[in-house]
Structures are given as C-alpha cells and as structure tokens.
Amino acid sequence: MTATAPLDLLADEGESAESKESRMADLELRLQGLAASDERAELLLDYGTLLLDFQRKEDAWDAAWEAFEHFKTVENWELAVTSTDILVTADQKDSLIALAHGIWLGITYPINPETTVAILQHMVEESPVGSDTAAVAAVSAHFIADKRGAEGQAGENIRFFTSQRLAEVAAQHRNIKNQEEFDIWMLG
C-alpha cells in the first residue's frame, strides 16, 4: 500500500522534529496508567500520528488499533474512521482490511464528509489507474460530499475537491475528455 498522509487532525504540519519528540514524550507519560477512555483513545490518535512522522509504523498501528477498538465500542464512528486512516497509512499487513472498515463506517454513518472523503481517497490512490475500483470510490466520495457537505465555503471546497478527483478518475477510467463524455459516463 502507498503511505499517504493521514488525516492528522491533531498535529501541526510545520511543527519541528524537536517539538514532535517533546510532544511524543509528553503523550507517552500521559498514556501511562490511563485506563481505556475517550481521552486515552484521542491521545492514542495523536500519538499514532506522531509515530508515523518518525516512521515507527508498527507502533503507530498498535496505537491506532487500540483507539479504533475503543471508538468502535463506544460507537464514535467519526474517530473510528480517523483511526483507520492511521492504520492504512501505517502500511501493515492488515492495512487493506482497515481501509475496508474505514470506508464502510464512513459511508454507513453520517459523519463529517471530509473524513469519509479522506478515507475514500485512500481507495482511489491504492487502486490501479483506470480501474473500476477507483471510479466507484471517486463517485462515492463525490456523492457523500454532495449529500453531506455543509453549506457555504466549507461545503463548496469539499464538493470542488471531489469533482476534480472525479474528473481525473473519469479521464483515466474511460479517457473522458469533455463534459458531454463525462455526463454519459456518469449515467453509466
């Protein structure tokens, strides 16, 4: 699997390595002895993301898996899908299974469309260029963005992103070159 950037809702892109190391040490201290709880699972998401930054993929998997199991148990589907994003990015033997869990949860439950689109984006990227799988994932992402997207700029941004990705996938899938061909392709 290709390791793409996780949702990383908790970390700062411009953060220095020293700052990340310090934050990781702080998280390790906070996690010690902390019983299973929403707080622990949320800390594990942050910790897993940091572990990915340091290429500690197996450890990131373990942290994200524990978080996923907790969020699944308490039916917090949004953060369960965020957990699967880290699991996929950790690129372990069961990452494809984690991707399937994330896609199923993201489509089934009415969570933030950006989270669902992000996990579907993994499927587009993991699929062979021009494949039906990429096309279905791109169409699904666009549908979710259209139906669940917010009003205003945030909704417009996600709909624009998914429409651009859909056009790229359509061009690869059936060599679509113009709007008329795209409209026919969308009708199936």
N, C-alpha and C positions, 0 to 999 in steps of 0.2 A: 504494500500500500504506500502511497505517496504521503509523506508527512506534511500536511498543510497546517497553517497556524490555527490554533484552537480559538474558540470564541473569545477567550481571555477577557471576560467581562470584569475581572478583578485586578488586573495588572496594568501598569503604565508602560507603553511601548518605549518611551525614552529613558526608562529607568536604567541606571548604571549597574554593572555587574556587582560592584561592591554593595550597592543598595539592595539588590536582589538577594545577595548572600546574607546580608543582615536580616532582611525580612524573612528569609527561609529559616534562619536560626531562631528568630522570634516565633515563627509558626511552629517549629518543632517543639519549643518549650511549651507553647500554649496547648498543643495537641497531647502532650504527655499527661496521662491520667484523666483526660477529658472523656467522659462517658459518651456513648452514642447519643447524638442530639442534632438538631438542625445546625446549631453553632459549630459543632465538630465537623459535620459534613460540608458546611460552607467553607470552613478553614481548609479542609482537605482539597476542595476545588482550587483554592488559591495556591496551596502547596503543590498540587499536581501540575498546575500551570508553570510554576517556578521550576519544578523538576524537569519539565520539558525544555525550558530555557537552557538548562545545564546538561541536556542530552541524557538525563537519567530516566530513560523511557520505561524501564521495568518498574522502577519506584513510582513513577507518575501513574502507571497503570494501576498499581496497588492502591494508591491514594484515591484515584478516581473511581475504582471499582467499589471501594468501601462507601464513598459518597453516593454512588449510583444505587447501591443496595439500600442505603438509608432513605434516599429520596423516593425510591420505588415503594418502600414500606409505608411511608407517610403520604404517598400519593402526591408528591410535589413534582409534577411532570415537567415543568419548566427546568428545574435544576437537575432532574434526572437526564434530560436531553443534553444539558450543558455538560454533565458528567460524561456522557457518551462521546461528546466532541473531543474531550481529553483522551478518552480510551482509543478513539480512532487515530488521533494524532500520535499516540504512544507507539503505534505501529508494532503491535504484538500479534501473536498467532490468532487470537480471538478478536482482533480489531474489526474484522468484517462483520462478525456477529454483533458487536457493539454498535456498529453503524446501522445494522438492521433494527436493533432495539430503538435507537435514537430516531430513525425515520418513522417507525411505526408509532412511537409515542408522540412525536412532533406533528404527525398528520392526524392522529386519532383524537388528541386532546387539544382544546382551544388555547394553546399557549402563545406567547409572543411570536408573531410571524417571522421576525428576524432570526429567532433561534431555530425555527423549523427550516427556514431558507438556508441557514448556515449548515445544518446537518445534511440537507439535500444537496448542497453544493459539493460536499464530500463525494456523494454518489456520482455527480456529473464528472468530477475530476478523476475518480477511480475507474470510470467506465472507459472502454475503448472509444476512440474518436469515431463519431458517426454511428454509434450503437443505439439500439432501441432503448437500452437502459438509461443512457444519458438523456435521451429525448423525453422519456417518461419522468425522470427526476426533474428536468428543467420545466416541463409543463406543470408538474405538481407544485413546484416552488412558485411559479407564476400564479397559479390558481390560489394557493394559500395567501400569497401577498395581496392578491386582488380581493379575496373574500374576508381576510382578517386584518388587512392593513389599516392603519389609523388614518384619520382624516388629516389634512394639512401636509406640511413638508415631509414629515417622517414617513407617512404612507406613500407619498409621491416618490420619495427616494427608493424605498424598497420595491415599489412597482417598476420604477425605471430600471433598477438593477436586474430584476428578474426578467424584464422584457428584453434587455440587452443580452443576457445569458441565453435566453430562449432563442433569440435571433442567431446567435453564434452556433448553438447546438443544431438548429434547423439547417443552417448552411452546411454544417459538417454531415448531418444526417442524410439529407436529400439534395445537397447542392442548391439550396434555395438562394435566389439572387435578388428577388424583388417582392414587393408587398403582395401582389396577386398570387405568386407561387406560395408565399408564406400562408396566406389565407386558405388556399386549397390544402396545404399541408396540415394546418390546424384542424380542418374539418375531417381529416383522416381518410 
